[in-house]
């Protein structure tokens, strides 16, 4: 494989994308891109015969493809679907898409009515909301039969698609990661530069405290991170603790107390913005204070680097953002990957074609070059390297993908998220810390109350 071949077919890919963008639909006929219905809905059998369960059989007919996205994401996703249909005459792919929040709302309705698309995009953090309800097929037999080739996906990354029962319910294709975004210009002005490779949490605390002394007035060394679940996940996994054991809380209460104390100490030292300032900033990663030049450091998704830099260019020209890994703990890296991928529901009546689509998306060189890690770094290692070998790759994107490659090579820890994780952990975690920083609750009382409430909610969701 070489990128020259991909570049040589760029014109044909561009034409396909243009045609798909004009239709708003993948393949044989133009129609509403968000319509529901068509092939793949209804009629499937959870048990089925072996030829269906293992994904082998005739590839043909129509399947539905459901995913989240807008704008370029739609054009690129449908462009890969167009390549799949071109490679498989007689196949039609009907796409349906929505923005992230609306997508999951619709998915809940489709799951309850047995009308999920044959190829349904899922994400590790929500996967078990569906796998535990019996609406997704186990994909391990399809991997074993060769219907879906995952040989170029590292095993520890593939495992992010497994459910509580250890079965593979999602083939991940792209991964986001939480990086530490730093305004390198401000860090140099403050005299601290960038953290050393392999830095830990104590190192981060010292770094921020020292930086604050050298920063201009009105610029915080860090955005207040006590209410951010991603910081805590890195803290827990870096210490070698699990977050969950099935649907039970696995981390120790003292671990949470120590984490919140870490941020409260930094807040008291004036090395972060205030709780009120933190609460008032924009939700979008690319608009947060570190992208505005009023905070030196924050944790953003790795793929937010380019849009955040664009924001900073407009507000503080000449300042430069970069990203480094999350701090390490006693057990090593805490950089958990957040993967997105594709699942096949039990109601799918065209499993061989759905499996062939997932295999194509995972392994086709031309499709990978077209999509170009638009939804997190490519998990097929050969495709990732091909993108990095492209001399036309923008430097910020190159840094994003190189850091992702380094994180994957460092054997990142994984998390199996229980049903109800998103609603009960992430939202509850932020509220609990707000009760400390804004409401004056003690760290110990807030930790005890949060774990008790979370335990009860996860048990109810199991």
Buried (B, 14 or more C-beta within 10 A) or exposed (E): EEBEEBBEBEEEBEEBBEBBBEBBBBBBEEBEBBEBBBBBBEEBEEEBEEEBBBBBBEBBBBBBBBBBBEEEBBBBBBBBBBBBBEBBEEBBBBBBBBEEEEBBEBBEEBBEEBBBBBBBBBBBBBBBBBBBEEBBBBBBBBBEBEBBBBEBBBEEBBBBBBBBEEBBBBBBBBBBBBBBBBBBBBBEBBEBEBBEEEBBBEBBBBBBBBBBEBBEEEBBBBBBBBBBBBBBBBBBBBBEBBBBEBBEBEBBBEBBBBBBBBBBEBBEEEBBBBBEBBBEBEEEBBBBBBBBBBBBBBBBBBBBBBBBBEBBBEEBEEBBBBBBBBBBBEEBBBBBBBBBBBBBBBBBBBBBBBBBBBBBBBBBBBBBBBBBBBBBBBBBBEBBBBBBEBEEBEEBBBBBBBBBBEBBEBEBBBBBBBBBBBEBBBEBBBBBBBBBBBEEBEBBEBBBBBBEBBBEBBEEBB
